[in-house]
């Protein structure tokens, strides 16, 4: 029975495995499995807190014990497991997904993750503005200018902002300053950053969330300025709403990971 339970836990955890080294940890495709445990909890062990199912530690898809840096993070993951019904659905455990990504992927291929994330420095949403209509231009300016100023004040990176279809050419100094900021992040915050840049389309906004300067919900709304404006003007459809909702889920989950890693409460 024990081997069966541990095998089931591994299969559920495997649903969090990203497709590539720098793939975002989006919704898993593995099917739900029958619940195989009664109680999820947290225990303190050497090297951090562990999430346990009926007293047995959870392992990642790569076989690592799920050792976590803060009790708050461990408790959040334990709550995800405890909140499952008769069937365990990995897609409803976003913090668990991110934790497995951190331990199995980001920690192992850190340089590749940094390089992939830094590509957004050249394509950052906030640096590419509409030339018209005036209403959208004004909304983008109101939403994105604070992040342009924040990046310069925080990291000394003066970003070039352009209108139209031509890409912004960022200076070597600005890119180097952003690279320094990304490189010095620990594994957990780099995981959150990597999960944020895709759905946000912005390295600057993602850094603001990871740094605790902007809440994830606000970041979502700021990054979705164009989508929300189009919805107001032309209406929406089911597919557009589904995509927007999925982006919100990813952004909020990554923002929550950042908060949980920063929360020092209790021993771990």
C-alpha positions in Angstrom: 0.0 0.0 0.0 2.8 2.4 0.9 4.5 1.9 -2.5 1.2 2.4 -4.3 0.6 5.7 -2.4 4.1 7.0 -3.0 3.8 6.1 -6.7 0.5 8.0 -6.9 2.0 11.0 -5.3 4.9 10.9 -7.8 2.4 10.8 -10.7 0.5 13.8 -9.4 3.8 15.7 -8.9 4.8 14.7 -12.4 1.9 16.7 -13.8 4.0 19.8 -12.8 6.9 18.9 -15.1 7.4 21.8 -17.6 7.9 20.9 -21.3 11.2 22.6 -21.7 13.9 24.1 -19.6 12.3 27.5 -19.8 8.7 26.5 -20.2 6.2 28.2 -17.9 4.7 25.8 -15.4 1.2 26.1 -16.9 -1.8 23.8 -16.4 -0.7 20.1 -16.4 -2.1 17.7 -18.8 -2.0 14.6 -16.5 -5.4 13.3 -15.5 -6.7 13.4 -12.0 -6.0 10.4 -9.8 -8.0 8.9 -7.0 -7.1 10.4 -3.6 -4.7 8.1 -1.9 -4.1 9.9 1.4 -6.1 11.2 4.4 -4.1 14.0 5.8 -1.6 16.5 4.4 0.6 18.3 6.8 4.0 20.0 7.4 7.0 18.8 9.3 10.3 20.5 10.0 13.4 18.7 8.7 17.0 19.4 8.0 17.2 21.9 5.2 13.7 23.3 5.5 10.0 22.4 5.8 8.5 19.4 4.2 4.9 18.6 3.0 3.8 15.2 4.1 0.9 13.0 3.2 -0.1 10.7 6.0 3.4 11.3 7.5 5.3 10.5 4.2 7.2 13.3 2.5 6.1 14.3 -1.0 8.7 14.0 -3.7 9.1 16.0 -6.9 8.9 14.4 -10.4 12.7 14.1 -10.3 12.5 12.3 -7.0 13.6 15.1 -4.7 12.0 15.5 -1.4 9.8 18.7 -1.5 12.0 20.7 0.9 10.7 24.3 1.2 12.4 27.5 2.5 9.5 28.8 4.6 6.7 27.3 6.7 4.2 29.6 5.0 5.1 28.1 1.6 4.9 24.5 3.0 1.5 25.2 4.6 0.1 26.7 1.4 1.1 23.5 -0.5 -0.3 21.3 2.2 -3.6 23.2 2.0 -3.7 22.5 -1.7 -3.3 18.8 -1.1 -5.7 18.8 1.8 -8.3 20.7 -0.2 -8.5 18.0 -2.9 -11.7 15.9 -3.1 -12.1 12.3 -4.0 -9.8 12.8 -7.0 -6.5 14.8 -6.9 -6.4 17.4 -9.7 -2.9 18.8 -10.3 -4.3 21.8 -12.1 -5.8 23.1 -8.9 -2.4 23.1 -7.1 -0.5 26.0 -8.7 1.8 26.6 -5.8 2.8 22.9 -5.8 3.5 23.2 -9.5 5.8 26.2 -9.0 7.6 24.5 -6.2 8.4 21.4 -8.3 9.5 23.7 -11.1 11.9 25.5 -8.8 13.5 22.3 -7.4 13.6 20.2 -10.5 14.1 22.7 -13.3 15.2 26.2 -12.3 17.8 25.0 -9.8 19.2 22.7 -12.4 19.2 24.9 -15.5 19.5 28.3 -13.9 21.6 29.9 -16.7 19.1 28.8 -19.3 16.2 30.2 -17.3 18.0 33.6 -16.9 18.9 33.8 -20.6 15.3 33.0 -21.6 13.9 35.5 -19.2 16.2 38.2 -20.3 14.8 38.0 -23.9 11.9 40.0 -22.5 14.2 43.0 -21.9 14.2 43.6 -25.7 10.5 43.0 -26.2 9.0 44.4 -23.0 5.4 45.4 -23.3 5.8 48.7 -21.5 8.3 49.9 -24.1 6.1 49.3 -27.1 3.2 51.8 -27.3 0.3 52.3 -29.7 0.5 55.4 -31.9 -3.3 55.7 -31.8 -6.2 56.0 -30.9 -5.6 58.7 -28.3 -7.6 57.0 -25.6 -5.5 53.8 -25.8 -2.3 55.9 -25.9 -3.4 57.7 -22.8 -4.2 54.4 -21.0 -0.9 52.9 -21.8 1.0 55.9 -20.6 -0.9 56.0 -17.3 -0.4 52.3 -16.7 3.1 51.8 -18.0 5.0 55.0 -17.3 5.3 54.2 -13.6 7.1 51.0 -14.4 9.5 52.7 -16.7 10.3 55.1 -13.9 10.5 52.3 -11.3 13.0 50.3 -13.3 15.3 53.3 -13.7 15.0 54.2 -10.0 15.4 50.7 -8.8 18.1 49.3 -11.1 19.4 52.3 -13.0 18.0 50.9 -16.3 16.8 53.7 -18.5 14.4 52.0 -21.0 13.8 53.2 -24.5 10.1 53.6 -25.3 8.8 53.5 -28.9 5.5 53.8 -30.8 4.4 51.8 -33.8 5.7 48.5 -35.0 9.4 49.0 -34.8 11.1 47.2 -31.8 12.7 49.3 -29.1 16.5 49.1 -29.0 17.6 49.0 -25.4 21.0 50.3 -24.5 23.7 47.8 -23.4 23.8 49.5 -20.0 20.0 49.1 -19.5 20.2 45.4 -20.4 23.2 44.8 -18.2 21.4 46.4 -15.2 18.3 44.2 -15.8 20.5 41.1 -16.2 22.2 41.9 -12.9 18.8 42.2 -11.2 17.6 38.9 -12.6 20.9 37.0 -11.9 20.9 37.9 -8.2 17.5 36.4 -7.6 17.4 33.2 -5.6 15.9 30.0 -7.1 12.4 30.6 -5.7 12.1 34.2 -6.9 13.7 33.4 -10.3 11.0 30.7 -10.6 8.3 33.3 -9.9 9.9 35.7 -12.4 10.0 33.1 -15.1 6.4 32.2 -14.5 5.4 35.9 -14.7 7.2 37.2 -17.8 5.2 35.2 -20.2 1.7 36.0 -19.2 2.7 39.6 -18.4 4.8 40.2 -21.5 7.0 42.4 -19.4 10.3 41.8 -17.5 9.9 45.2 -15.8 6.4 44.4 -14.4 7.5 40.9 -13.4 10.5 42.3 -11.5 8.2 44.7 -9.7 6.0 41.8 -8.5 8.9 39.6 -7.5 10.4 42.5 -5.6 7.2 43.1 -3.7 6.7 46.6 -5.1 3.5 45.8 -7.0 0.8 43.2 -6.2 0.1 40.5 -8.8 -3.5 41.5 -9.3 -2.5 45.1 -10.2 0.3 43.7 -12.5 -2.3 41.7 -14.3 -4.5 44.7 -14.9 -1.6 46.8 -16.0 -0.4 44.2 -18.5 -3.9 43.7 -19.8 -4.5 47.3 -20.7 -4.8 46.5 -24.4 -7.0 43.5 -23.9 -9.3 45.3 -21.5 -9.6 48.3 -23.9 -10.4 46.1 -26.8 -13.1 44.3 -24.8 -14.7 47.7 -23.9 -14.7 48.8 -27.5 -15.5 45.6 -29.4 -16.9 43.2 -26.9 -15.4 39.9 -25.9 -15.8 36.2 -26.8 -15.4 33.0 -24.8 -11.9 32.2 -26.0 -10.6 35.6 -25.3 -12.0 35.5 -21.8 -10.6 32.0 -21.2 -7.1 33.2 -22.2 -7.3 36.3 -20.0 -8.5 34.2 -17.1 -5.7 31.7 -17.5 -3.2 34.6 -17.6 -4.6 36.0 -14.3 -4.3 32.6 -12.6 -0.7 32.2 -13.6 0.2 35.8 -12.5 -1.6 35.5 -9.2 0.0 32.1 -8.4 3.5 33.4 -9.1 2.8 36.5 -7.0 1.7 34.3 -4.2 4.8 32.2 -4.4 6.9 35.4 -4.0 4.9 36.4 -0.9 5.1 32.9 0.7 8.9 32.8 0.2 9.2 36.2 1.9 7.0 35.2 4.8 9.0 34.1 7.8 6.5 32.7 10.4 7.3 29.8 12.6 10.3 27.5 12.4 11.4 25.8 9.3 
